[in-house]
Amino acid sequence: MKKFRTGFTLIELLVVISIIGILSAIGLTAFTNAQKKARDAKRIGDMKAYQSTYEQYYATTGGSSYSTCGNMNVDFPGGVPSDPKSSNPAYAPECNTSNYCVCATLESELGNSELGTTDCLGLYGTPSGFFCVQNLQ
């Protein structure tokens, strides 16, 4: 009478578990990077919304002045954009009636390093890791 062995050996189980572990680690890393890039995309979009709002305000007032940081709730009818990872209501605005600079810290991308005013550079030092917008006028 022959005995049939059914089931898996310990080696086979260890190999399968190892493969599953490696694939999970790769998938988790890719998912985490995708989340960071998505949050950075929202931050960049928010910075462009700040710029658009301030430039519209400048055009509405006949080019006389920019809105100040204190008027942001009025300038953003839907509310001031907030960081997707934390509940901070604003990014890092620096504004007065003659110019503005608003920056967001990025998680996975390098910032824009084409800043021309000393306000942004003086406020944030090096632009690496920040995405900043400033007055266009």
N, C-alpha and C positions, 0 to 999 in steps of 0.2 A: 504494500500500500504506500502510495506516494503522499508526502506531506506538501501541501501548497502553502507557500509563505505569502501572506497578504499583508499589506501595509507598506510603510516606508522605512528605510533605514535612518539611523540618526544622522548620517552624513548627508543624505538627500534632504532631510528637513533643515539642517543647518545651511546648506547651500541656498535653498529656497528663501529662508528667512533673511539671509545676507543680501540676496538680490532685492528682495522687497525693501529692506532698509536702505540700500543704496539708491534705489529709485525714489523712495520717499524723500530722502535728503535732497536729491536733485530737484524734485518737484517743489519742495518747500522753499528752496533758495530762489528758484525762478518766480514763484508766487510772491515772495517778499520783495524782490526787485521790481516786479510789476506794480505792486502797491505803492512803492516809493515813487516810481515814475508817474503814476496817476496823481498822487498828492502834489508832486512838483508841477505837473501840468495845470492843476487847479490853482496853485499859487501864482504861476505865470499868468494865467487868465485873470486872476484877481488883480494883479499888478497892472495889467492892461486896462481893466475896468476902472481902476483908480485914475490912470492916465487919461482915459476917455472922459471920465466925469470932470476932472479938473480942467481939461481943455474945453469941454462944452461950457463949463462955468465961465471960463475966460472969454470965450466967444460971446456968451450971453450978456456979459457985463460990458461989452464993447472993447475988450482988450485992456480994461483999466486995472484989473487985479485978479489974482487967483483967490480961491476960497482958502480960508485958514483951516487948520486941522480941527478946530472946535466946531466948524460947520458941517462936518462929515455926515452926520445923521440926516441933515436936510438935503445934502447933495446926493446921497444914496437912498432913493425912495424905498428900496427893498431891504435896507439895512446895510451897515458896513460889512464888507466881506470878512470872514474869519478864517483862521488857519484850519485846514482839514484835520490836523492831528491833535490840536489843542483847542481850547475854547476861548483863546484870546480874540477879542473883538477886532483888533487892528493889527496890522503887520508892524512896520516901523516907520511911521510917517514923520517927515521933517518938512514943514511947510510954513510959509508966510504969504503976504500979499504979492510978493515979487517972484517967488519961485517955490518949487516943491521937489521933494525926492522921497519916494516910498520904496522900501526894500523888503524882500521876503527871503528867509533862509531856505535854501534848497537842501534836500536830503541826498540825492544821488547824482546831481548834475553840477557842473561848474557854472558859476554865475556869468552874467554879461560883463565883460571888462572894458566896455567902450563908454565909460562914463566921462563926461566932459566937464562937469562942474566940480568945484572944490567942496560944495556942500555935501554931496554924497560920499566923496572920498574922505572928507574930514570926519564925517559922522561914522562911517563904517570901516575906515582903514582900507584894506585891500578888498576889491570887489569879488574875490574868489569865494564861491559858495553862496553868493547873494544874487538875486535877480532884482534889479532896480529900474524904476522908471523915473523920469524927471521932466521938467517943463520943456515943451517943444518951442516955445516963443522966445 
